[in-house]
Amino acid sequence: MDQLLFLFIAVPMLAFLATLFWQNKNERPIGNIVRFAKVFNILIAVAFATWWMVDGLRPVSYKLAALYETDHFVFAIQLYYDEITAVFSIVGALLFFLVATFSKYYMHRDAGYKRFFNTILLFSTAYNFIILSGNFETLFIGWEIKGICSFLLIAFYRNRYLPVKNAFKAVTNYRISDVALMLAMWMMHHLVNRNITFPELGEAKELAFVSGQAGMAVFIVCMMILPAVIKSAQFPFSSWLPRAMEGPTSSSAIFYGSLSVHIGVFLLLRTHPFWEDMVWAKAVIIVIGALTAIIATMIARVQPTVKTQIAYSSAAQIGLMFIEVALGFHWLVLIHFAGNAFLRTYQLLVSPSVLNYLVHHQFFHYTKPEQKAVSRLKAALFMLSIKEWNLDTIMFRYVWSPFKWLGKKMEFLQSGVLIVVLEVAGVVLVAAGYSSPGIFQSVQPVLPIVLISIALAVILFAFSFRQSALKAWHYLITGHIYIIAAVVFNTGHINFIELAYYSSGVLVAFLSGYYCLQRIKGIDNDISLNRFHGYVYEQETTGFLFLLSAMGMLGFPVTAAFIGIDVLFTYVHSGQTALIILLALCFVFIELAAFRILLRIFLGPHKKTDHPVAFRSS
């Protein structure tokens, strides 16, 4: 029976692949496929939960496949089922059924009908990957796929300014959580010298304290808390959640009202054995949850839009769940999760009807509100809440602006000759470092830092560059070359197959992306990053190919680079603080720069006046 766990993933994945073969106008076959997937999903969830209870509530673990394996590294897809998975799977299956049924009518004759259900089915696959994950590697596969699905649905109305802008804003938060999870995996590998499963986290914690590696354990816990806080929109990362409501109401219901926004809670529950004895970790989680509950409640009470109210109300409830997790009330958390998920889904799905009723009622029964004296404290809190405590502004000014400023200071990299020289020099360094590891023995300690600094400088310049998209795309592949060179010189020996995994995925992504940009440039010789172009109107296939290229450039699970990046991280030693910080920053800004090119060239309001142009404000 444990081998049937793969059905949770296989059913929505097969349904996703099946819907790719139908056109947007074929709503009936697409609806039938989705109907089969949602009903089968419920049957699997209920049947497996029933069998699991009859079997004595025994946790089930099953190794589905080993994608890559060496003496020091194993990348395996490990599935795990326990009471946490049981609750999340049944709630997810029921909500998927409700939202898919509602969306069949809500999205009827929409220009993006097929695109919507493609993304929803892919999200269902990612969600099941996460809740069934038995190790960090499997969880990270679902984590990445879920992030891209969220991005696609926020930017669903891709001809408008705000959905595209807010999709990028959400991605900036997601990428921090992605890299934090990668760092947790990296340090855990150095702590136990192998890839471990979630049931073994308790042993890893004991090993950390017995061997005197408490500092490593503290770092791992911080890198577990950070992605949980970001994905669940907790303080101070709460502001992305209402911005993510730009997509269709039904996608907002399943993502930001019910399932996706609770993944942070799931991560804390799953990793609880590692930090359950750390009082400081519990205190941090309780403080974050309490601050979010208080601040989000105040913001929700004064917001003028129903989606923003529901978003902050959901974040406030999740803050309470964080407190419950830290206190060890896990069954209460699971009940709380189910109740909040169903309530927020219901509120979002009925919100259009409720608003219509309220507008009608206000038109015929309007009464002027009474004027009341307000204290200075209440007035101050009211203004703070109206401005959402300026969390968005603070994040932009103190997190992203400094890096953009640094990128703009690299203007000397604009030279086409210089970038070609850098690329050639990088390739030569990679070849020399692989064939003769001790070739630069005298500068061996500082050479990786120098190379990774060059990579970061080039990537930051691409992130802030506002001219040709082709040039910016070139800068990204240059950054990848120097990342490889830094890792090669940081280790005495590296397997060729590991370099091939990383470089092949990135190189294919670069070439396909370069082809897409050249094709767009041939239309009217304008691919400047200084504005939105909206070429997806005319070149939808090219836009989709460039989306795949952008995902490949950052090591998305569709390419071999996904495994290669995970492997390369293991070659950075636990004591190399500067190197790992620079490497993490490189992978943060590679994604942001690649997606910025995608958004500017293919999405947003079309620059030609013969296309319909949406208002900037939506």
Secondary structure, DSSP 8 states (H G I E B T S, - for coil): -GGGGGHHHHHHHHHHHHHTTS-TT-HHHHHHHHHHHHHHHHHHHHHHHHHHHHTTS--EEEEEEEEEE-SS-EEEEEEEESHHHHHHHHHHHHHHHHHHHHHHHHTTT-TTHHHHHHHHHHHHHHHHHHHTBSBHHHHHHHHHHHHHHHHHHHTSSTTSHHHHHHHHHHHHHHHHHHHHHHHHHHHHHHHHSS--BGGGHHHHHHHHHHTT-HHHHHHHHHHHHHHHHHHTT-TTSTTHHHHGGGS-HHHHIIIIIISGGGHHHHHHHHHHHHHTT-HHHHHHHHHHHHHHHHHHHHHHHH-SSHHHHHHHHHHHHHHHHHHHHHHT-HHHHHHHHHHHHHHHHHHHHHHHHHHHHHHHHHHHH----------HHHHHHHHHHHTGGGHHHHHIIIIIHHHHHHHHTTGGGG-HHHHHHHHHHHHHHHHHHHH-TTTTGGGTTTHHHHHHHHHHHHHHHHHH--SBHHHHHHHHHHHHHHHHHHHHHHSS---HHHHHHHHHHHHHHHHHHHHHHHHHHHHHS--BTTS---GGGT-HHHHHHHHHHHHHHTT-TTSTHHHHHHHHHTTS-TT-HHHHHHHHHHHHHHHHHHHHHHHHHHSSS-SSTTS----S--
